[in-house]
Amino acid sequence: MTISSVRTGIVLLIIAGLASAAGTLILQRPMTDPEKMQRAYSPAMLHWLDALGLTDVFHAWWFAALLALLGVNIVLASIERFPNVWHYFARPYRRPEAHFLTGLPMQREIPVDDLRTGMDAAERAFRRTGFKPQRIGEGPEASLYVEKYRFARLAAYVVHASLLLIFAGGITDAVWGYRGFVSLGLHDQTSQIELSSGARKVLPFTIRCQGAGQENYPDGTPRRWWSKLVVLENGREVKHKEIAVNDPLVFQGVRFFQASYGSSGQVSSLLLTATPRKGSGPTKEFELRPNETFPLDSGTSVRLAAFVPDFVLNGNQIESRSDQPNNPAIELTVDSKQAGTSVVWLFPRFPGFSHPGNSPYTFEFRDLKTGYFTGLQVAHEPGQWLVWAGVLLMGVGLAMAFYFVHLRFWVVPVSDGRGRLVLWVGASASKNREELEKRFGRLVEEIEAGLKADCTACGVSAVAVPERA
């Protein structure tokens, strides 16, 4: 079994198919969230999958090498077999030799009275059956040749060329392409992404998130994630686009796909009320943001010290069970000229557990807005144009292979060995012999009908000619 053999090609194609199936069935980085990868596979299994490149199959070195080897097999096999096929295409066999007349499986001999009448009848029969015959030679050496869909002989090589384009695109993506992931909050911007290998890749531009959100079905399940992205070059905004799943932003060959959306676990603003503990001052409603101080009066101010989205007390440690605001806890620091600095804790789910400290104000929680992140899958696939060109070319090749048949017909006047003139009619097809037999039978019937009509018009009765032994 050599590298150029069909058997080798079949084996390599099966291996490539299995590798592609593995890349589909096994969770791939970086599209899959790391936590989901850890839940799906044990640490030992994940280690081996990473080591073998099975968590990023289409960018693994061995997958690129497999495609290259399969491409070499196709090239060598094509070179070995192409000359015979090219002979059919470049040098059509218009005038058959004597050995061809006797060896062609599909042939018929039709008796004629003279050369001119027979050739004219055959030419008219071809035209009535949808063919355009060529007259080869003159006088006694004249013959007719009809050919259709010669290009169908090259169908296999068009398919081979399409496969080479697809493989070239896959190799280009594996060697020079990359996939990564980036997470952005509102107004966050970055020019770096994290690759599946854990390394960081610097982009030649900056991407910024102008907004993101989630649309839900009536039952509350997510229906659509979206992000408003801005591309910046040298600090200048050059492109805006709202993306969603399967509708990416594309810039300089880099695609940004909407991959995930969720709470960042950080608060963006709190809506609170403050009521003086002494006196009859009015209740104030105000919005408090991180790293901002809000003045309650001339001698008192408040700021957000800490926010715990999902509060739980683990011994003496305050922890958060998740990034979702299921049980938020809010720590406020109140600075007062009279009472000094005091700490106030608010528990929106359990207002009775609020801890006012020495603050001259009591606080009540009204609402909160948490920050969010949008997860973007980033892909640079410079070989995709080659892949799509290969797919289109394969469609052309398959159409040539399945819908077109190389047909050839010959009509040659010869002697039947007893001194009688006959028209030798032969036919050949690259495939679909049953259909060829039907068309050949109709052609012979048309020729015989034409000869009979010519004889009747001339007032000459047809002469019975005994069949050859």
C-alpha positions in Angstrom: 0.0 0.0 0.0 1.7 3.2 -1.2 1.1 6.8 -0.4 -0.6 7.3 -3.8 -2.9 4.3 -3.6 -6.7 4.6 -3.3 -6.6 2.3 -0.3 -4.3 4.7 1.5 -6.5 7.6 0.6 -9.6 5.7 2.0 -7.8 4.9 5.3 -6.6 8.5 5.7 -10.1 9.8 4.9 -11.6 7.6 7.5 -9.1 8.8 10.1 -9.8 12.4 9.2 -13.5 11.7 9.6 -13.0 10.2 13.0 -10.9 13.1 14.1 -13.5 15.6 12.9 -16.2 13.6 14.8 -14.0 13.8 17.9 -13.8 17.5 17.5 -17.6 17.7 17.3 -18.4 15.3 20.2 -15.7 16.3 22.7 -16.1 19.7 24.3 -13.7 22.2 22.7 -11.7 25.0 24.1 -12.2 28.0 24.3 -15.9 27.8 23.3 -16.7 25.8 26.4 -16.6 27.4 29.8 -13.7 26.1 31.9 -16.1 25.2 34.7 -18.3 23.2 32.3 -15.2 21.3 31.1 -14.3 20.4 34.7 -17.8 19.2 35.4 -17.8 17.1 32.2 -14.5 15.4 32.6 -12.4 14.2 35.5 -9.1 15.9 36.1 -7.1 12.9 34.8 -9.3 12.6 31.6 -9.1 16.4 31.0 -5.3 16.2 31.3 -5.1 13.5 28.6 -7.6 15.2 26.3 -5.5 18.4 26.5 -2.3 16.6 26.0 -3.6 14.8 22.9 -5.0 18.0 21.5 -8.5 16.6 21.5 -9.9 19.7 23.2 -8.9 21.8 20.3 -8.8 19.3 17.4 -9.0 21.6 14.5 -5.9 23.6 15.6 -3.9 20.6 16.7 -0.6 19.9 14.8 -1.5 16.3 14.2 -4.8 17.3 12.5 -2.9 19.7 10.2 -0.4 16.9 9.4 -3.2 14.5 8.7 -4.8 16.9 6.2 -1.4 17.5 4.6 -0.8 13.8 4.2 -4.3 13.3 2.7 -3.6 16.1 0.3 -0.3 14.5 -0.8 -2.2 11.2 -1.4 -4.8 13.0 -3.6 -2.1 14.8 -5.6 0.0 11.7 -6.3 -3.1 9.6 -7.1 -4.3 12.2 -9.5 -0.9 12.6 -11.2 -0.8 8.8 -11.7 -4.2 8.5 -13.3 -4.7 11.9 -15.0 -2.9 11.3 -18.3 -5.4 8.7 -19.4 -8.3 10.9 -18.5 -6.7 13.9 -20.2 -6.3 11.8 -23.4 -10.1 11.5 -23.6 -10.5 15.3 -23.0 -7.7 16.7 -25.1 -7.7 14.2 -28.0 -11.2 13.0 -28.7 -11.3 9.8 -30.8 -13.3 11.1 -33.8 -12.3 8.6 -36.4 -12.2 5.0 -35.1 -9.8 2.4 -36.4 -10.7 -1.1 -37.6 -9.9 -2.7 -34.3 -12.2 -0.3 -32.5 -15.1 -1.1 -34.9 -15.0 -4.7 -33.9 -14.4 -4.3 -30.2 -17.0 -1.7 -29.1 -19.7 -3.4 -27.1 -22.6 -1.2 -28.3 -22.7 -1.2 -32.2 -25.0 -1.9 -35.1 -24.7 -2.3 -38.9 -27.4 -0.7 -41.1 -27.5 -1.6 -44.8 -27.5 1.4 -47.3 -27.7 1.7 -51.0 -25.2 4.5 -51.4 -22.8 6.5 -49.2 -24.4 9.9 -49.6 -28.0 8.7 -48.8 -26.8 6.8 -45.8 -24.7 9.6 -44.4 -27.4 12.2 -44.9 -30.0 10.0 -43.2 -27.7 9.4 -40.2 -27.0 13.2 -39.9 -30.7 14.0 -39.9 -31.3 11.3 -37.3 -28.7 12.8 -35.0 -30.2 16.2 -35.3 -33.7 14.9 -34.6 -32.5 13.2 -31.4 -30.8 16.4 -30.1 -27.2 15.9 -31.3 -25.0 18.1 -33.5 -22.9 15.8 -35.6 -19.4 16.5 -37.0 -18.6 15.2 -40.5 -15.0 13.9 -40.5 -13.3 13.5 -43.8 -14.7 13.6 -47.4 -15.9 11.1 -49.9 -15.5 7.4 -49.1 -13.5 8.2 -46.1 -16.2 10.4 -44.6 -17.7 9.6 -41.1 -19.8 11.2 -38.5 -18.8 11.9 -34.9 -21.0 13.2 -32.0 -19.8 14.0 -28.6 -21.6 15.5 -25.6 -20.4 16.5 -22.1 -16.8 15.7 -22.5 -16.0 17.8 -19.4 -17.7 15.1 -17.3 -14.4 13.1 -17.6 -12.8 15.7 -15.3 -15.4 15.5 -12.6 -13.3 13.4 -10.2 -10.4 15.8 -10.6 -12.6 18.8 -9.9 -13.7 17.1 -6.6 -10.0 16.4 -5.9 -9.2 20.0 -6.4 -12.0 21.0 -4.1 -10.7 18.7 -1.4 -7.3 20.2 -1.7 -8.7 23.7 -1.2 -10.6 22.6 1.9 -7.5 20.9 3.3 -5.4 23.9 2.5 -7.9 26.1 4.4 -7.9 23.7 7.4 -4.1 23.7 7.5 -4.0 27.5 7.2 -6.4 27.8 10.1 -4.5 25.2 12.2 -1.1 26.9 11.7 -2.0 30.6 11.5 -5.5 30.8 12.9 -6.5 31.0 16.6 -9.5 31.0 18.8 -9.8 32.7 22.1 -12.2 34.2 24.6 -12.7 37.6 26.2 -15.1 38.8 28.9 -16.1 42.5 29.1 -18.2 44.5 31.4 -20.0 47.7 30.6 -17.6 50.2 29.1 -14.7 47.8 29.5 -12.2 47.6 26.6 -9.3 45.4 25.8 -6.8 44.6 23.0 -6.0 41.1 24.5 -7.8 37.8 24.4 -7.1 34.5 26.1 -6.3 31.6 23.8 -7.3 28.0 24.4 -3.8 27.2 25.5 -4.0 29.8 28.3 -1.6 32.2 26.5 -2.7 35.8 25.8 -2.9 37.2 22.3 -2.6 40.9 21.5 -4.9 42.2 18.8 -4.0 45.0 16.5 -7.0 47.0 17.7 -9.2 47.5 20.8 -12.7 46.2 21.4 -15.1 47.9 23.8 -18.5 46.9 25.2 -21.0 49.7 25.0 -23.9 47.6 26.3 -25.2 44.0 26.7 -28.4 42.3 27.7 -30.6 39.3 27.8 -34.1 38.9 26.4 -36.3 36.2 27.9 -39.2 34.1 26.9 -42.5 34.5 28.9 -41.5 31.6 31.2 -38.2 33.4 32.1 -35.8 31.2 30.1 -33.2 33.1 28.0 -34.2 33.8 24.4 -31.4 36.0 23.2 -28.1 37.5 24.3 -26.8 40.6 22.6 -23.9 43.0 22.9 -23.1 46.4 21.5 -19.4 46.5 20.5 -17.1 49.2 19.3 -13.8 48.8 17.6 -11.1 51.4 18.2 -7.9 52.0 16.3 -5.5 54.5 17.7 -8.2 55.7 20.1 -10.6 56.4 17.3 -13.9 54.5 16.9 -13.9 52.8 13.5 -16.8 50.3 13.7 -20.0 49.7 15.7 -22.2 46.6 15.7 -24.8 45.0 17.9 -24.0 41.2 17.8 -26.0 38.2 18.8 -25.5 34.5 18.6 -24.6 33.6 15.0 -24.4 37.2 14.0 -20.7 38.2 14.8 -18.7 41.4 14.4 -16.0 40.9 11.9 -13.0 43.2 11.7 -9.6 42.6 10.0 -10.5 38.9 9.7 -11.2 38.5 13.4 -14.7 37.4 14.4 -16.4 38.2 17.7 -19.2 35.8 18.5 -21.7 36.2 21.4 -21.0 33.3 23.6 -22.3 34.1 27.1 -23.9 36.7 29.4 -24.3 37.0 33.1 -23.9 38.9 36.3 -20.4 40.0 37.3 -21.2 39.8 40.9 -20.4 43.5 41.3 -22.9 46.2 42.1 -23.2 49.1 39.7 -25.5 51.2 41.8 -27.7 51.1 44.9 -31.0 52.9 45.5 -31.2 53.7 49.3 -33.1 56.0 51.7 -31.6 57.7 54.7 -33.6 58.9 57.7 -32.1 60.9 60.5 -32.2 59.0 63.8 -32.7 62.2 65.8 -34.7 65.2 64.9 -37.3 65.6 62.3 -35.2 65.9 59.1 -36.6 64.6 55.9 -36.0 61.1 54.5 -33.6 61.3 51.5 -33.6 58.9 48.6 -30.3 58.7 46.8 -28.3 56.5 44.4 -24.9 55.2 45.6 -22.2 53.8 43.3 -18.9 52.1 44.1 -16.0 54.4 44.8 -18.3 57.4 45.2 -19.2 59.3 48.4 -22.7 60.8 48.8 -23.2 63.8 51.2 -26.2 63.4 53.5 -25.7 66.7 55.2 -23.0 69.3 55.8 -21.3 67.1 58.3 -22.2 63.5 57.2 -21.4 61.4 54.1 -21.8 57.8 53.2 -20.0 55.5 50.8 -20.3 51.8 49.7 -17.6 49.8 51.5 -18.5 46.3 50.3 -21.1 44.3 48.4 -21.6 40.6 48.8 -24.0 39.3 46.2 -24.9 35.9 47.8 -24.0 36.3 51.5 -23.1 33.3 53.7 -21.2 33.2 57.0 -18.5 30.5 57.0 -17.3 30.6 60.6 -16.1 34.1 61.1 -15.6 34.7 57.4 -18.1 36.4 55.1 -18.3 34.6 51.7 -20.4 34.7 48.6 -21.9 31.4 47.3 -22.4 32.8 43.8 -22.2 35.9 41.6 -26.0 36.1 41.5 -27.7 38.6 44.0 -29.6 35.9 45.7 -28.9 37.1 49.3 -27.1 40.4 49.0 -25.3 42.0 51.9 -24.3 45.7 51.8 -21.6 47.3 54.0 -21.8 51.1 54.2 -19.3 53.4 55.8 -20.8 56.6 57.4 -18.5 59.5 58.2 -19.9 62.1 60.6 -18.2 65.1 62.3 -20.2 64.4 65.5 -20.3 60.6 65.6 -17.1 59.7 63.8 -16.9 56.8 61.4 -19.4 54.0 61.7 -20.2 50.8 59.8 -23.7 50.0 58.7 -24.8 46.6 57.3 -28.0 46.1 55.2 -29.5 42.8 54.3 -32.2 43.4 51.7 -33.7 39.9 52.1 -33.9 40.3 55.8 -34.4 43.9 56.8 -34.7 43.0 60.5 -31.1 42.0 60.6 -29.8 45.4 59.6 -26.9 46.8 61.7 -27.0 50.6 62.0 -23.9 51.0 64.1 -23.4 54.5 65.5 -24.6 56.2 62.3 -26.7 59.3 62.8 -28.9 57.9 59.9 -30.8 54.8 59.4 -30.8 53.3 55.9 -33.3 51.3 54.0 -32.6 49.4 50.8 -34.8 50.1 47.7 -33.2 48.6 44.7 -29.9 47.6 43.2 -28.3 47.3 39.8 -25.6 44.7 39.4 -22.9 44.7 36.8 -22.8 42.2 34.1 -20.3 40.7 31.7 -20.6 39.6 28.1 -18.6 36.6 27.0 -17.2 36.8 23.5 -15.7 34.0 21.5 -12.9 35.3 19.2 -11.8 33.5 16.1 -9.3 34.3 13.4 -9.6 31.8 10.6 -7.6 33.0 7.5 -8.3 29.7 5.7 -12.1 30.1 5.6 -12.1 31.6 2.1 -10.2 28.6 0.9 -12.6 26.3 2.6 -15.7 28.0 1.1 -14.1 28.1 -2.3 -13.5 24.3 -1.9 -17.1 23.7 -0.9 -18.4 25.6 -4.0 -16.0 23.8 -6.3 -17.0 20.5 -4.8 -20.6 21.3 -5.6 -19.6 21.9 -9.2 -17.6 18.6 -9.3 -20.4 16.6 -7.8 -22.9 18.1 -10.3 -20.5 17.1 -13.1 -20.2 13.6 -11.7 -23.9 12.9 -11.1 -25.8 14.9 -13.7 -23.5 14.7 -16.8 -22.4 11.6 -18.8 -19.7 11.7 -21.5 -21.5 10.4 -24.6 -19.8 9.5 -27.9 -21.4 8.3 -31.2 -19.7 7.2 -34.4 -21.2 6.5 -37.9 -18.7 5.0 -40.4 -19.5 3.6 -43.8 -17.8 0.1 -44.2 -18.2 -3.0 -46.2 -20.0 -6.0 -44.6 -17.5 -8.4 -46.1 -19.9 -9.5 -48.9 -19.5 -6.4 -50.9 -22.5 -4.6 -49.5 -22.2 -1.1 -48.0 -23.4 -0.7 -44.4 -23.3 2.1 -41.9 -21.5 1.0 -38.8 -23.0 2.9 -35.8 -21.3 2.7 -32.4 -21.8 4.4 -29.1 -19.9 4.8 -25.8 -20.6 6.4 -22.4 -18.5 7.0 -19.3 -21.4 5.6 -17.2 -25.1 4.9 -17.1 -25.1 2.2 -19.8 -28.8 1.5 -19.5 -29.7 5.0 -20.5 -27.2 4.9 -23.4 -28.8 1.7 -24.7 -32.2 3.5 -24.9 -30.7 6.5 -26.7 -28.7 4.3 -29.0 -31.8 2.3 -29.9 -33.8 5.5 -30.7 -30.9 6.7 -32.9 -30.8 3.5 -34.9 -34.5 3.6 -35.4 -34.4 7.2 -36.6 -31.6 6.3 -39.1 -33.6 3.3 -40.5 -36.8 5.3 -40.7 -34.9 8.1 -42.6 -33.4 5.6 -45.0 -36.9 4.0 -45.6 -38.4 7.5 -46.2 -35.6 8.3 -48.7 -36.2 5.1 -50.6 -40.0 5.7 -50.7 -39.5 9.2 -52.0 -37.3 7.9 -54.8 -39.8 5.2 -55.7 -37.3 2.5 -54.8 -38.4 -0.5 -52.8 -36.2 -1.4 -49.9 -34.1 -4.5 -50.6 -33.9 -7.1 -48.0 -30.4 -7.8 -47.0 -29.6 -11.1 -45.2 -28.1 -10.8 -41.8 -24.5 -11.6 -41.4 -23.6 -14.9 -40.0 
